[in-house]
Amino acid sequence: MDTKELLKKVRKIEIKTHRLSDHIFGGEYHSTFKGRGMTFSEVRQYQFGDDVRNIDWNVTARYNEPFVKVFEEERELTMMLMVDVSGSEFFGTSQQFKKDVITEIAATLAFSATLNNDKIGLILFSDKVELYIPPKKGRSHVLRIIRELIEFEPESKQTNIAEALKFLSNVMKKKAIVFVMSDFIADAYNHTMKIVSGKHDVTGIRIYDKREEEIPNLGMVQMLDEETGELMLVNTASKKVRLNYSKFYSDKVNYYKESFTKSGAGTIDCRVDESYVKKLLGYFKRRG
């Protein structure tokens, strides 16, 4: 992709997702993810209705009239976007790939965090961490994240969610808001998930295509495994083949839901042909 085309794509995503953040998600994000607590702001004269427990007795004694301490919410937070860039994200039977939807969701969340003056970081992972962008503030930083989401080419096509979660634990020492975006066609990450969610506020966003849920009866079909590169002939006319695939897929989805919910983390399921706006808003309102 040349620079001109890349900038055009970045700008298109910025316009769409920034508008969503401004008019829809800004307030919902703020109310859903609270600050770390209350910090001292200033001292002012006592006013009728003030909590007497906030009286500053030292200042009151000095000026011989009551003064109270004023506190404000410590708003600054850090958001970490963890994005699966393995081969299976380049799948889609409607108008866009799973990767495209993930990019838009990540951009919307990033701009929502920016409105609240929070830092945003990015981890792109396959079966290893492919790219790490440390958390920073500002529009230019968000635009860099969007550029990487659009054009980054991973070295591996396979998936290891546990490895990415371990990396997060090592680099993020303070509590962060973490969104893990993947199709979650993986396993062996529930133990690591428990450790990470014990320290961070974690939400899994599962992006999937309706054609992944079951194989239609189309006779003999040549299929490509995007993660291994293996070509195989599949007899989709076989009921057993279709049932085995359906079980494989549902097992992975159930593993994802159990791993996150039992760890106290949140989950969002979003099909590529559905509105991720409604899904995110619904989740924010339930949590807020």
N, C-alpha and C positions, 0 to 999 in steps of 0.2 A: 504494500500500500504506500503510495507516494505521500509526501508531506501535506500537499494541498487537500487530498482526499481525506487524510487522517484528521486534519483540522476541521474540515467540513463535518465529519462525523461527530467529533468532540463537541462542536458548537451545537449541532442538532440535539444531542443528548443533554447538553447543558441547558438549553432553552426549555426543553420538555420537563426535565427533572427539577430544575430550579423553580419553575412555576409551581410544581406540585409541592415542593418544600415550603415555598412562601405562603401559599394559600391553604394548604391542607395539613401538612405534616409538622410544621414548625411548633405549633402549640401542643399537638398531641405528643410529639417527641419530648417536649419539655416536661409535660405533666407525667409522662410514663417513666422517664428516667430521671430521678431526683438527683440532686447534688449530694456530696458526701456528708453534709451537715450544715450547721449554722456557724458563721464566723463573726467576730466582733467587727463592727463597722465604724461607729462613732458614739459620742456622748452628747445628749441634748437635754434641755430642761424638761422636767416632768410635766405631762399633760394629763388632764382628767381621763381616766380609763386605762392608763398605762399599768402594766403589771408591776406591783410593788417589789416583786422578787428581782426585777431588773434594775433597781436603784443602785447607783454607784455611790457607796457611802463615803469614800474618800473625797470625791469631787463635791458631794453634797456638803460635807463638813467644811471644805475649803471655802465655798461660796455662800454657805449658810442658807441654801435653798436646794430643793430636791432636783437631782439630775438622774437620768436613766441611761443604761447602756442600750444601744441599738444594734441588733444582729441582722445579718442577711444570709440568704442561702448561699453556700459555697457551690456555685453552679458548675465550675469547670470540670469536665469529665473527659475521658479518652474513649473513643470508639475505635475498635479494631474490626476491619472487614476481612474475613477469611474466605477466599474464593477458590473453589475447585476449578482447575484449568486442565483437567485430564481429558482424554479423548472422547469420553461419553457426553461431554458438554456440547460437542459439535453435532448434536442430533436434534432434528425437528421436522415434523411433518406438516406444520401449518406455515405461517408466513415468516417465522423466525426460529433461530436455534435457541436452545436453553441458555447458551452463553450470552446471547443478546439480551434476554430478559434479566439475567443475573447482572449484567452491566448497568441496565436501567435502574434496577432495585438498589444496587450499591451506590450509584450516583445520587439517587433520591435520599438515601439514608445519610450520605456524606454531606449533602447540602443542608439537610435538616440539622445535623450536628453543628455545621458552620454557623447557622442562624443563632445557635445557643453558645457560640464562642468556644466550642469544644474542639479538642484535637482529634484528628482522624489518621489512622494507620492502615496499611494494607499488607496482607499475606496472600500470595498466590501459591497454591500447592497442587502437586500431582501425587506421586508416591514419595515426594520430598518437597521441601520448601524451595520453590523456583525463584521467588522474589519477595523481599521484605522492604517495605517503605516505612520507616519510623514515624510515629504520630507527630503531626504538626497542624497548625491552624492555617486558615486562609483559602481564598478562592483559587489562587494559582496552584496551591498544593492539591486541592480537589481535582482540578483540571489535569494535573499530572497523573493522579490515580485513574481518572477516566481514560486517559491516553493509554496507560498500561493495560487496562482492562480490554481495550479495543484491539491493540496491536501485539500484545505480548505473545510470543511463541514458546511454549514450554519444551524442555528437553525430553520429558517423559510423557507418555499418554496414560499411565496407570495411576491408581489412587491409593493413598494411605492417609486416612483422616487422623489416625492416632499420632502419626509423625508430626503433622501440622499442629495438633493440639499441644504436643510436648514442646515444640518450638515456641508456641505462644506462652506457655508457662515459664520458659527460660528468659524470654525478653520482656515480659510484662510483669513487673514486681508489684505494682499497685493495681487495685481493682479497676477493671475496664468493662465497657459495654461491648460485647462480642457478638457479631453476626456471622454464622458459618453458613455459606451458600454452596449447595451441592445438590446432585440428584440422589446422593447417599446410597448408591448401589455399591455398598462396601460393608465391611463388618470389622470386628476386633478393635473397636475403639471405645467400648462402654466404660472400661476401667479408667482410661485417661480422661474421658468425659466427666466422670464423677470428681476427679481431682480438679479439673479446670473450672467446673461450675461451682465448686466449693469456694472458689476465690473470686470468680468473675460473674457478671450478669450475662448469661449466654442464651442466644436464640438461634435455633436451626431453621433455615429457610430452604425447604425442599422444592426444587424446580424440576418439573417432569413433563413429559409429553404423553398424551392419551394413548398413543400407539405402543408405548413401552409397557403398558399394563397387561396386555395379552397379545398373542400372535393370531392374526386372522388366518382362515383356511384359504391359502393361495397355491396349494400344491407344493412342488419342489422349488425352493427359492435359495439363491446364493446370498449369504449374509456375511457381512464384515464386522468383526469385533474391533471397535474403534480403539480399545485400550491395548489389545495384544497384536492387532494387525492381521489376525488369522481369518482366512476366507474359508467358509464351510457351506456345504449343501444341507439345507434343512427341509425335512418333509413336513410342511405345515398342515398337510392333510391328516396327519396322525393326531388323533385325539390325545394320546399319551404324551406326545411331544408338547402339545399346547398346554396341557395340564401341568406338566413338569416345569415349563417356563413360568406359568402363572404362579406356581408355588414358590419358585426361586425368587420372583419379583416381590411377591407379598411378604416373604420372609425378610427380605432386605428392608422393606418399608416398615414392618413391625419392629425390626431390630432398631432402626433409627428412632422411632417414636418411643419405644421403651427405654432406650439409652438416654434420651434427652429428658423425658418426663420423670423417670426415676432419679435422675440427677438433680432435679429441680429446675431444669432449663426449659425455655419456651420453644414451641414449634409452630411453624407456618408452612402449609402446603399450598403451592401455587402451580397450576398447570399453565403451560405456555400460551394457551388460547384463552385464559381467563384474565380478569383485571387484577394485577398485583396491587393496584391502588386500594381496592376494596379489602383485599386480604390484609395489607399492612394496617389500614385504618381500623379494621375490626380487631386486630391484635392489640394495637395501641390502646383502644378504648376499653377492651377487656382488662388490660393490665393497669390502666390508669384509674 
